[in-house]
């Protein structure tokens, strides 16, 4: 029974490390994208809302989007 426990613990560890690695890769990619947008002249808050606003559900992003003028 101890061998089964070791295998399950190893599998659980692999799943946790995989999810954590994916989160780190996603965060690094988002940060690079936001940095490039700001370097190209975007407002830092708008860049964050464009890249990460959907994740956090941040009300600041909703207010910014609602108050921006739209071109016609």
Backbone torsions as a table, in degrees:
resi	resn	phi	psi	omega
1	UNK	NA	-28.1	-179.7
2	UNK	-66.6	-33.0	179.6
3	UNK	-66.0	-39.6	177.9
4	UNK	-63.7	-41.0	179.1
5	UNK	-63.2	-41.9	178.2
6	UNK	-63.3	-41.5	179.8
7	UNK	-65.4	-43.8	179.4
8	UNK	-66.0	-39.2	177.6
9	UNK	-64.4	-41.5	177.6
10	UNK	-63.9	-41.1	178.5
11	UNK	-65.3	-41.6	178.8
12	UNK	-63.6	-41.5	178.3
13	UNK	-63.3	-41.3	178.5
14	UNK	-61.6	-42.5	179.0
15	UNK	-64.5	-44.3	-179.4
16	UNK	-63.7	-44.8	179.7
17	UNK	-64.8	-37.4	178.9
18	UNK	-64.2	-47.2	178.9
19	UNK	-64.1	-41.3	178.9
20	UNK	-64.4	-41.3	178.4
21	UNK	-63.2	-40.8	177.8
22	UNK	-63.2	-40.0	179.1
23	UNK	-64.4	-42.4	179.6
24	UNK	-64.0	-45.4	-179.9
25	UNK	-62.3	-41.7	179.3
26	UNK	-64.2	-42.8	-179.8
27	UNK	-65.2	-43.6	178.7
28	UNK	-62.1	-43.1	179.1
29	UNK	-63.3	-44.4	178.6
30	UNK	-62.2	-42.3	-179.9
31	UNK	-64.1	-39.9	177.0
32	UNK	-63.4	-41.7	179.7
33	UNK	-64.0	-45.6	179.4
34	UNK	-63.8	-39.7	178.6
35	UNK	-62.5	-42.5	178.7
36	UNK	-64.7	-39.5	179.4
37	UNK	-64.4	-43.3	179.8
38	UNK	-67.4	-39.1	177.1
39	UNK	-61.4	-34.6	179.3
40	UNK	-82.0	1.2	172.9
41	UNK	111.0	2.8	178.6
42	UNK	-74.4	153.7	173.1
43	UNK	-67.8	136.0	-178.0
44	UNK	-59.2	-38.2	-179.9
45	UNK	-69.6	-41.4	178.1
46	UNK	-64.1	-37.8	178.5
47	UNK	-64.0	-43.3	179.4
48	UNK	-64.8	-42.9	179.5
49	UNK	-65.3	-36.5	179.9
50	UNK	-68.1	-36.2	-175.2
51	UNK	-92.3	-44.1	-172.5
52	UNK	-116.6	-0.3	-175.9
53	UNK	-62.2	-33.0	-179.3
54	UNK	-69.0	-24.1	-176.5
55	UNK	-79.4	-47.3	-171.8
56	UNK	-86.3	-20.3	-175.1
57	UNK	64.6	31.0	-175.4
58	UNK	-63.8	124.0	179.0
59	UNK	-63.8	-24.6	177.6
60	UNK	-60.3	-40.7	179.9
61	UNK	-66.4	-38.4	178.8
62	UNK	-65.3	-41.7	179.3
63	UNK	-67.3	-42.9	179.2
64	UNK	-61.4	-43.0	-179.4
65	UNK	-66.8	-37.0	-177.8
66	UNK	-73.8	-25.3	-175.5
67	UNK	-100.2	-3.8	178.0
68	UNK	-73.5	140.4	175.1
69	UNK	-75.0	144.1	-179.5
70	UNK	-107.8	138.2	177.2
71	UNK	-77.1	150.1	-178.2
72	UNK	-112.8	NA	NA
